[in-house]
């Protein structure tokens, strides 16, 4: 065979191999129309959307595309707009779907109620790996301009492409990574939920507990009763505010605020006990002072004044120490989650 012909054959073979090795590229886009029924306990939500797919080639990729985060597949509605895929002027094939269904995404609740969450649709080709098909996110993907979700603030859209590998290649000898496209939106819980709805009742209870320091130590029942009532009220508030949360095995931001409130109220009770003991000591000396010999009275009187100064000084310092400590502690807790 002449050298020129051999080179031509080799070039054709290389071109054929290069052509066969290139995976098919499929563009996928979505328009999120509505999101509702966000269930934190079940990590689920209901989404309504428009999905479109464009590709080159004869094989229709829409037959093997699946939502990998779908719940209740029987309830998914995914209706094609066109009976047969359209052929665009540039030669690409195009199909559009209108769908709605229930999906899931593991919500991160560590910063509740100052958390942000992603509501996404995750799409993957279940038959062909990246060596055969690569999914690309269409930058024309969008959110409905009037998209509103009660209790949440709509932030930036989510548009990502990831590569997912399955251990064991799903039983196939050479099944590589699969392309996965994620569409959706990032939601943030409004700060007013915490600072206007949740925190004011907690702060009100703590202020009532603070008023203990303005009562004289002689009012033992009032001081202890107020602290115990504040402690029980905080317990009930925590149960009410976290009732809709699933069991996480850890604490969220709101739990940390409540736990710190428990610690402060317990410290207030401990302060009341110390003050009352010093008050009782001063009162006992004062009661026994008239019956004591004249020679012992000056020493006992000094001891009585020392005991009185002791509990008055503790009360005076605690009056400002506790609110400052509580404010700084709450600010530190919130700062770690912002």
BATILO-130082 format. One record per residue (C-alpha): residue in three letters; x, y, z. Coordinates in steps of 0.5 Angstrom, whole numbers, plus 500, padded with zeros to 3 digits. Each point is the difference from the previous one (the first is absolute). Example, Ala and Ser with C-alpha at 12.3 -4.5 7.8 and 13.67 -1.06 7.14 Angstrom:
<recs>
ALA525491516SER502507498
</recs>
This chain:
<recs>
UNK500500500UNK503507498UNK502504506UNK495506498UNK494495500UNK503497507UNK500507503UNK493501498UNK497494502UNK503501507UNK498507500UNK493497499UNK500495505UNK503505505UNK494505499UNK495494500UNK503498507UNK500508502UNK492500498UNK498494504UNK504502506UNK496506501UNK494500504UNK493503498UNK499506503UNK493502503UNK498507502UNK494500506UNK497506502UNK494501505UNK496506502UNK497499507UNK493503501UNK498498507UNK502497507UNK496498505UNK498495506UNK508501503UNK500494505UNK506501504UNK498494504UNK500495494UNK505504496UNK495501494UNK497505496UNK495501494UNK503503494UNK497502493UNK504502494UNK501500493UNK506495497UNK503500493UNK506496497UNK503501494UNK505495496UNK503498494UNK500493497UNK494495499UNK500497507UNK495504505UNK503501506UNK494502504UNK498492500UNK505499505UNK500507504UNK498499507UNK499504506UNK505497506UNK496504505UNK493498499UNK495498505UNK494496498UNK502499493UNK492498499UNK498507501UNK505503495UNK497504495UNK505501494UNK496501493UNK504502494UNK497506496UNK502497493UNK498493498UNK506500496UNK507503502UNK501507495UNK506500496UNK503507501UNK503504494UNK507498502UNK498493500UNK499499507UNK494496503UNK496503505UNK495498505UNK496504506UNK496497506UNK496503505UNK500496506UNK499500508UNK501496505UNK503499507UNK507500501UNK505499506UNK507503502UNK503499507UNK499507504UNK506503504UNK497502506UNK506502505UNK498508499UNK493499501UNK496505500UNK505504496UNK501495495UNK501499492UNK497494496UNK501498493UNK494498497UNK502496494UNK498495494UNK506495499UNK500497493UNK504494497UNK501495494UNK499493503UNK502496494UNK507504498UNK506502503UNK504506499UNK504496495UNK494500495UNK495506503UNK502507503UNK495504503UNK501508500UNK495505503UNK497505496UNK502507502UNK493502498UNK497496506UNK496505505UNK495501505UNK493503500UNK500507501UNK494500505UNK503494503UNK498501508UNK501495505UNK496501507UNK505501506UNK506500495UNK504505496UNK502498493UNK507501499UNK505498494UNK498494495UNK504494500UNK503497494UNK505495501UNK503494496UNK504494504UNK503494499UNK497494504UNK504493500UNK496494503UNK504495504UNK501493496UNK498504494UNK493497501UNK502493498UNK503502493UNK507499498UNK501507498UNK495505502UNK503506501UNK498507504UNK493502498UNK498508498UNK495503505UNK497507499UNK497503506UNK495506499UNK496504506UNK501506504UNK503502507UNK495502505UNK501504507UNK496500506UNK499508501UNK504502506UNK493503503UNK498493501UNK505500506UNK501507502UNK493502500UNK496493501UNK504496504UNK505503504UNK496506503UNK496495505UNK507497502UNK502507501UNK494502504UNK501493505UNK507502501UNK498507502UNK495498505UNK506495503UNK504506500UNK495504504UNK502495506UNK506505501UNK496506502UNK496496505UNK503500507UNK503493503UNK494500505UNK495498495UNK503493499UNK494497497UNK499505495UNK507500497UNK500492500UNK493500497UNK502505495UNK506496498UNK497493500UNK494503496UNK505503494UNK503493500UNK493497499UNK498505495UNK507499496UNK499493499UNK493501497UNK502505495UNK505495498UNK495494499UNK496505496UNK505503496UNK503494498UNK494495499UNK501500493UNK507498499UNK502493499UNK505496505UNK507502498UNK504497506UNK503507500UNK498507502UNK498506496UNK501507501UNK494501503UNK501494505UNK507503502UNK496507502UNK496496504UNK505496503UNK504506502UNK494503503UNK499494504UNK507501503UNK499507501UNK493499504UNK504494504UNK506505502UNK494505502UNK497495505UNK507498502UNK501508502UNK494500503UNK502494505UNK507504501UNK497506502UNK494497504UNK505496504UNK504507502UNK494504501UNK498494505UNK506500503UNK500508501UNK493499503UNK502495505UNK505504503UNK496506500UNK494496504UNK505497505UNK504507501UNK495502506UNK501494504UNK508500499UNK505503505UNK502507499UNK507498499UNK498496494UNK495504497UNK505505496UNK504494497UNK493497498UNK497506497UNK507501496UNK498492497UNK493502499UNK502506496UNK505496496UNK495495498UNK495506498UNK505503496UNK502493497UNK493499497UNK498507498UNK507500496UNK498493497UNK493503498UNK503506497UNK505497496UNK495495497UNK495505499UNK504502494UNK505494499UNK494495498UNK497504494UNK507502497UNK502493500UNK493498497UNK501505495UNK507498498UNK498493500UNK494500495UNK504505496UNK506495499UNK495494499UNK497504494UNK506502497UNK503493500UNK494498495UNK500506496
</recs>
